[in-house]
Amino acid sequence: MARAYRNTYAQACPYPLESMLAGFAAEKFITRETPIIAIGSCFAQHLSEWLQGHGYNCLPHPWGVIYNPQNLRQFVQQAFEPETWNPVDPYWIMKGQYCDPYRKDDSHTGPYPLGASEEEASARLAEYRQTSRSIFEKAGLAVFTLGLTELWRNKADHNAYFQIPYPHLYDERRHEFHDLSFSEVVESLRWSIETLTSHNPGLKVLLSVSPIPLHITFRDHLGPYIATQFSKSTLHAAVLEIINTMDNVHYMPSYEIVRNDPGAHYLADGRHVRQETVELIMNVFKDLYVK
């Protein structure tokens, strides 16, 4: 890469960022007018907030927090192939309210509420799917930040919930833990991107891996630290596989930037990144991809 990076990058990392990104090929195709959607884990929320706060055309979205590639695929399926979406569990009923088992509220408080009756819930889901499709079709750039390979799903149809079912809903005869394999991650990403671009040919995709580690794992033989490396390694390898084989897909090395110096970039909890780190990553984003 011919561009020289500012010294502030190097000061933030023990391994100079200009050396880390040497040879990294990037295409400047983003402007402040480009309609952008940022989807994924809570790290994607940081990126979305930064984009909005700095005057980029960041579209609102109805998907909530997404942790794994299968949930992403399900949202694309609901938007463009709703006739094929017939889950065994269409709703969770919680405290008299119908809720969406497949969407986590942006506030991280639980599932998206849909109403007090099945009729109201069905109408809200139909509206959500239409809104979702419209936003996908308007976007010029989709930023997908992947966080996990672990998920909980229905044993019958293998549709992934946004989290393990709540205790009053959980049934070991119906629910199971699953860890996505490398091939499953690649297949979900490829299907999602191909489906999106078949309906929105001008869409470009920017993939990244969330640097936020797991604080709990459902694997019975690994602790959260080792399970984090398992998940992130699988996601990272799958993302690079997609980038190598799909022309409209690009990569944002936010994971590498943070993991290069964890002590400098994480808050005291060891999980969430500092605001200064978000600024650093987004400055790299501007230098790599913004015209």
matplotlib code that plots the C-alpha trace (Angstrom):
import matplotlib.pyplot as plt

x = [0.0, 1.5, -0.3, 1.7, -0.3, -0.2, 2.1, -0.9, -1.6, 1.8, 1.7, -1.5, 0.1, 3.3, 3.4, 3.2, -0.1, 1.5, 3.5, 0.4, -1.5, 1.5, 0.3, -3.4, -5.3, -8.4, -10.7, -12.0, -15.7, -17.5, -18.7, -20.7, -23.7, -23.4, -26.3, -24.7, -26.1, -24.0, -25.2, -23.8, -22.7, -22.5, -19.3, -21.3, -23.4, -20.2, -19.5, -23.0, -23.0, -19.7, -20.9, -24.1, -22.1, -19.7, -22.2, -22.4, -25.6, -26.1, -29.6, -31.7, -32.2, -34.8, -32.6, -31.3, -28.1, -26.8, -24.0, -23.6, -23.8, -26.8, -29.0, -27.9, -28.9, -32.3, -33.0, -32.1, -34.3, -37.3, -36.8, -36.5, -38.0, -40.6, -42.6, -39.8, -39.7, -42.0, -40.3, -41.5, -41.4, -42.8, -43.2, -42.1, -44.9, -43.4, -45.5, -48.5, -46.6, -45.8, -42.0, -39.7, -37.4, -34.9, -34.3, -32.5, -33.7, -31.1, -31.2, -30.0, -33.0, -34.5, -36.4, -38.3, -41.9, -44.6, -47.9, -50.5, -52.1, -51.1, -52.9, -50.9, -47.7, -48.2, -49.0, -45.8, -43.7, -45.0, -44.3, -40.8, -40.0, -41.1, -39.1, -36.1, -36.3, -36.6, -33.5, -31.5, -32.5, -31.5, -28.1, -24.9, -22.7, -23.5, -21.0, -21.3, -19.5, -19.5, -19.1, -19.9, -20.2, -22.1, -25.9, -29.1, -31.6, -34.8, -34.0, -36.7, -35.9, -32.5, -33.5, -31.3, -32.7, -31.1, -30.0, -30.7, -34.5, -35.5, -35.9, -39.7, -39.5, -36.5, -37.2, -34.2, -36.4, -36.9, -33.8, -30.1, -26.8, -24.9, -21.5, -21.2, -18.4, -16.2, -18.2, -21.5, -20.2, -18.9, -22.2, -24.4, -22.3, -22.2, -25.9, -26.7, -24.4, -25.5, -29.2, -28.7, -26.8, -29.3, -31.8, -29.4, -26.6, -24.8, -24.4, -20.8, -20.1, -17.5, -16.9, -15.2, -14.8, -15.8, -12.9, -15.2, -14.6, -17.1, -17.9, -19.6, -19.6, -21.9, -19.2, -18.8, -15.0, -13.7, -13.7, -14.7, -11.1, -10.3, -13.9, -13.3, -10.2, -12.2, -15.1, -12.9, -10.5, -13.4, -15.1, -11.8, -10.9, -14.4, -14.5, -11.1, -12.3, -15.4, -13.2, -10.9, -13.8, -16.3, -15.5, -17.9, -16.8, -14.1, -12.4, -12.0, -9.2, -10.7, -10.1, -6.4, -6.0, -7.6, -5.9, -2.5, -2.5, -5.3, -4.1, -4.3, -7.6, -9.9, -11.7, -11.1, -13.6, -11.3, -14.2, -15.4, -13.2, -12.3, -13.9, -10.4, -10.0, -13.3, -11.9, -8.7, -10.5, -12.8, -9.8, -8.4, -11.8, -11.7, -8.2, -8.9, -12.4, -13.6, -13.1]
y = [0.0, 3.3, 5.5, 6.4, 6.3, 9.0, 8.4, 8.3, 4.8, 3.5, 5.0, 3.0, -0.4, -2.2, -3.4, -0.3, -0.1, 1.0, -2.3, -4.3, -2.9, -2.9, -4.5, -4.5, -3.7, -1.5, 0.3, 3.8, 3.5, 5.1, 8.7, 10.5, 10.0, 6.2, 4.5, 2.3, -0.4, -1.7, -5.1, -7.5, -7.8, -4.9, -3.8, -3.1, -0.7, 1.2, 1.5, 2.6, 5.3, 6.6, 6.8, 8.6, 11.0, 11.9, 12.7, 9.5, 8.2, 5.4, 3.8, 2.8, -0.9, -3.3, -6.3, -5.6, -7.2, -10.1, -12.4, -15.2, -15.7, -18.0, -15.3, -13.0, -15.5, -15.9, -12.1, -12.1, -15.1, -13.4, -10.2, -11.8, -15.3, -15.0, -17.8, -20.2, -18.9, -21.2, -21.7, -24.3, -21.5, -18.4, -16.6, -16.6, -15.6, -13.7, -11.9, -11.9, -10.5, -12.1, -11.7, -12.5, -15.4, -14.5, -10.8, -9.2, -5.7, -3.0, -2.2, -5.8, -6.2, -9.2, -10.2, -7.7, -7.3, -7.9, -7.3, -8.8, -11.1, -13.4, -11.2, -8.1, -10.1, -11.4, -8.0, -6.5, -9.3, -8.7, -5.0, -5.7, -8.0, -5.4, -2.7, -5.0, -5.7, -2.0, -1.1, -4.0, -2.8, 0.9, 0.2, 0.9, -0.7, -3.4, -3.7, -7.1, -7.6, -11.3, -12.2, -15.8, -19.3, -20.6, -20.6, -22.2, -23.6, -25.7, -29.3, -29.8, -27.0, -25.8, -22.2, -20.2, -18.2, -14.9, -16.6, -19.7, -19.9, -18.4, -20.9, -21.0, -21.8, -24.1, -27.8, -30.1, -32.2, -29.3, -27.1, -27.7, -26.0, -25.8, -24.5, -23.5, -25.1, -23.3, -24.7, -23.6, -20.1, -19.8, -21.2, -18.8, -15.8, -16.8, -17.4, -14.1, -12.0, -13.7, -13.2, -9.6, -8.7, -10.5, -8.0, -5.1, -5.5, -2.4, -3.4, -3.8, -5.7, -5.0, -7.9, -7.8, -9.9, -8.5, -8.2, -8.6, -12.0, -14.4, -14.0, -17.4, -20.6, -23.5, -25.9, -28.5, -28.9, -25.4, -22.2, -18.8, -17.8, -20.8, -20.9, -17.3, -18.2, -21.1, -18.9, -16.0, -18.3, -20.0, -16.7, -15.1, -17.9, -18.0, -14.3, -14.4, -17.3, -15.3, -12.2, -14.3, -15.7, -12.9, -9.7, -7.3, -8.2, -6.3, -6.7, -4.3, -5.4, -4.1, -7.5, -7.4, -3.8, -4.5, -7.9, -6.4, -4.7, -5.9, -4.0, -0.7, -1.2, -3.0, -1.4, -2.7, -5.5, -7.0, -7.3, -4.0, -1.6, 2.0, 4.9, 5.9, 2.5, 3.0, 6.3, 4.6, 1.9, 4.3, 6.5, 3.4, 2.8, 6.3, 6.0, 2.6, 3.0, 6.6, 8.7]
z = [0.0, -1.1, 1.5, 4.6, 7.8, 10.5, 13.4, 15.8, 14.4, 15.3, 18.8, 19.5, 18.7, 19.6, 16.0, 13.8, 11.9, 8.7, 8.8, 9.6, 6.7, 4.2, 1.0, 2.1, -1.1, -0.6, -3.1, -2.2, -3.1, -0.2, 0.1, 2.8, 0.5, 0.3, 2.0, 4.6, 6.9, 9.8, 11.0, 13.6, 17.1, 19.6, 18.0, 14.9, 17.0, 17.8, 14.1, 13.3, 16.0, 14.7, 11.1, 12.2, 14.4, 11.6, 9.0, 6.9, 5.4, 7.9, 7.4, 10.3, 10.5, 12.2, 12.8, 16.3, 17.4, 15.3, 16.6, 14.1, 10.3, 10.4, 12.0, 9.3, 6.7, 8.3, 8.1, 4.4, 3.9, 5.7, 3.6, 0.2, 0.5, 3.2, 1.7, 2.7, 6.3, 8.3, 11.7, 14.2, 16.8, 15.2, 18.5, 22.1, 24.6, 27.5, 30.2, 27.9, 24.9, 21.6, 20.9, 18.0, 19.0, 16.2, 16.9, 19.9, 20.7, 20.2, 23.9, 24.7, 27.0, 25.3, 22.1, 19.9, 21.2, 18.6, 20.4, 22.7, 20.2, 17.4, 14.8, 15.9, 16.0, 12.5, 11.2, 12.8, 11.4, 7.9, 8.2, 9.5, 6.6, 4.1, 5.8, 6.0, 2.2, 1.4, 3.4, 1.9, -1.6, -0.8, 0.7, -1.3, 1.4, 3.9, 6.8, 8.5, 11.8, 12.9, 16.6, 17.3, 15.9, 18.9, 18.7, 20.1, 17.6, 17.3, 16.8, 14.1, 11.6, 12.8, 12.8, 15.2, 18.0, 19.0, 22.3, 24.4, 25.1, 28.5, 31.3, 31.1, 27.4, 27.3, 26.5, 25.9, 23.7, 21.3, 21.7, 21.2, 21.2, 18.0, 16.9, 13.3, 11.3, 8.9, 5.9, 7.6, 8.1, 4.5, 3.2, 5.2, 4.2, 0.5, 0.4, 2.1, -0.1, -3.3, -2.4, -1.5, -4.6, -6.8, -5.6, -5.3, -7.9, -6.9, -3.3, -1.9, 1.3, 4.0, 6.3, 9.7, 12.8, 16.1, 18.6, 21.6, 23.3, 24.8, 28.4, 28.5, 26.4, 26.1, 25.0, 27.8, 27.4, 26.8, 28.9, 27.5, 26.6, 24.5, 23.1, 22.0, 20.0, 18.4, 17.3, 16.1, 14.2, 12.4, 11.5, 10.5, 8.1, 6.6, 6.0, 4.3, 2.2, 1.1, 0.3, -1.9, -4.0, -4.2, -6.1, -4.4, -0.9, 1.1, 4.5, 7.4, 9.7, 13.0, 14.7, 13.9, 15.1, 18.5, 19.1, 18.2, 21.6, 23.8, 26.9, 25.1, 23.3, 25.8, 28.8, 32.3, 31.7, 29.1, 26.6, 25.3, 23.3, 24.3, 22.4, 21.3, 19.7, 17.8, 16.5, 15.5, 13.6, 11.9, 10.8, 9.2, 7.6, 6.1, 4.8, 3.2, 1.8, 1.8, -1.3]

ax = plt.figure().add_subplot(projection="3d")
ax.plot(x, y, z, "-o")
ax.set_aspect("equal")
plt.show()
